[in-house]
Amino acid sequence: MKNISITALQNEIDQLWSRTDLSPADLIVEKPRHDGSPHVEIVNGLFDIVITERGTEHKRISGLSLYEASRWFLHEMAFSRAHHADLMRRAVLKKTSPKNKNSQDIGYSRWNWMALTIEYMHRISKEHGKWSYNYYFDVLQRKPLKEYEIQNTRWPLM
């Protein structure tokens, strides 16, 4: 059994994230900041990811192994980088497009950041990429892309 500690989790995340060739991995926080960001607690030898805001706990994902906790953080980092890249591309489109009244006109599609998140996770491992793909497949089964999102995709659809 691997060592269950915040240091072990950070080391695992740093090592796996380095495969993405993106900016350095985020630092794992051990104490609540109460700003909607996650922190980690160790409870009964397992990891809990806790999200608090304004002094209130909003979400707790309990009983995670080192693998599960690292995958959660890796996916969040991949999503964050993918979403930022998509926002930057749309900002350029907004400046150069004559019709920039709303997000539909500037190339918005959830699939653009979903596909990039999957790509980043795939760089970590095929298994992580497949998990991320399945996660978004489930999301899109429940909330399919709108017609304008399909038209605005820059990546092949599932």
C-alpha positions in Angstrom: 0.0 0.0 0.0 1.3 3.4 -0.9 2.0 6.0 1.7 -1.2 8.0 2.4 0.0 11.6 3.0 -0.5 15.0 1.4 3.2 14.8 0.3 2.6 11.5 -1.4 -0.4 12.9 -3.2 1.5 16.0 -4.4 4.4 13.8 -5.6 2.0 11.5 -7.5 0.3 14.5 -9.1 3.5 16.3 -10.0 5.0 13.1 -11.6 1.9 12.3 -13.6 1.1 16.0 -14.6 4.7 16.4 -15.9 3.6 14.1 -18.8 1.3 16.8 -20.1 4.1 19.3 -20.9 1.8 22.1 -19.5 2.4 24.6 -16.7 3.4 23.0 -13.4 0.9 21.1 -11.3 -1.2 23.0 -8.8 -0.2 22.7 -5.2 -2.5 20.6 -3.0 -4.0 22.6 -0.1 -4.5 21.1 3.3 -6.6 23.8 5.0 -9.9 25.3 3.8 -9.6 28.7 2.1 -13.4 29.1 2.0 -13.3 30.4 -1.6 -14.8 27.5 -3.4 -11.5 25.8 -4.0 -10.7 22.3 -2.8 -8.5 21.2 0.1 -7.6 17.7 1.1 -8.1 16.0 4.5 -6.9 12.5 5.5 -9.6 10.6 7.3 -9.1 6.9 8.4 -6.1 6.5 6.1 -7.9 7.8 2.9 -8.3 11.1 1.2 -11.3 13.4 1.4 -11.5 16.3 -1.1 -13.5 19.1 0.6 -14.9 22.3 -1.0 -15.8 25.1 1.3 -17.0 28.6 0.7 -17.7 31.4 3.1 -17.1 29.1 6.0 -19.6 26.4 4.8 -18.7 23.0 3.5 -20.4 22.5 0.1 -19.0 19.2 -1.1 -17.0 16.4 0.3 -15.8 13.5 -1.7 -14.8 10.9 0.9 -12.7 7.7 1.1 -10.5 8.2 -2.0 -7.4 6.2 -2.5 -4.2 7.9 -3.7 -5.0 6.9 -7.3 -8.6 8.3 -7.1 -7.6 11.5 -5.4 -4.8 12.1 -7.8 -7.1 11.4 -10.8 -9.6 13.9 -9.4 -7.0 16.7 -9.1 -5.4 15.8 -12.5 -8.8 16.1 -14.2 -9.5 19.4 -12.5 -6.2 20.7 -13.6 -6.7 19.4 -17.2 -10.1 21.0 -17.2 -8.8 24.3 -15.9 -6.0 24.5 -18.6 -8.4 23.4 -21.4 -11.1 25.9 -20.4 -8.5 28.7 -20.2 -7.2 27.8 -23.7 -10.7 27.9 -25.1 -11.4 31.3 -23.4 -8.2 32.7 -24.9 -9.2 31.5 -28.4 -12.7 32.9 -28.1 -11.3 36.2 -26.9 -9.3 36.5 -30.1 -12.4 35.5 -32.1 -14.5 38.1 -30.3 -12.0 40.9 -31.2 -11.8 39.8 -34.9 -15.4 38.7 -35.5 -17.8 41.3 -36.9 -20.7 39.5 -35.2 -19.7 39.1 -31.6 -23.0 39.6 -29.8 -23.0 36.4 -27.7 -21.1 33.2 -27.1 -22.7 31.4 -30.0 -21.2 33.9 -32.4 -17.7 33.6 -31.0 -17.3 29.8 -31.3 -18.5 28.6 -28.0 -18.9 24.8 -27.6 -18.5 22.8 -24.5 -16.9 20.1 -26.6 -13.9 22.4 -27.3 -12.8 22.3 -23.7 -14.0 18.8 -23.1 -12.0 17.4 -26.0 -8.9 19.3 -24.9 -9.3 18.0 -21.3 -9.5 14.5 -22.7 -6.3 15.1 -24.7 -4.4 16.4 -21.6 -5.6 13.4 -19.6 -4.6 11.0 -22.4 -1.1 12.5 -22.2 -0.9 11.3 -18.6 -2.1 7.8 -19.6 -4.5 6.0 -21.9 -6.4 5.0 -18.8 -6.8 8.6 -17.6 -7.8 9.7 -21.1 -10.4 6.9 -21.3 -11.8 7.8 -17.9 -12.1 11.5 -18.9 -13.7 10.5 -22.2 -16.3 8.3 -20.4 -17.0 11.1 -17.9 -17.8 13.6 -20.6 -19.7 11.0 -22.7 -22.0 10.5 -19.7 -22.4 14.3 -19.3 -23.3 14.7 -22.9 -25.8 11.8 -22.7 -27.6 13.8 -20.0 -27.1 17.3 -21.5 -26.4 17.0 -25.3 -24.6 19.7 -27.2 -26.8 22.4 -28.7 -26.9 22.8 -32.5 -24.6 25.9 -32.3 -22.1 24.0 -30.1 -22.0 21.2 -32.7 -21.4 23.8 -35.4 -18.6 25.5 -33.3 -16.6 22.4 -32.5 -13.0 22.5 -33.4 -12.4 18.8 -32.5 -14.0 15.6 -33.9 -17.1 14.7 -31.9 -17.4 11.5 -29.9 
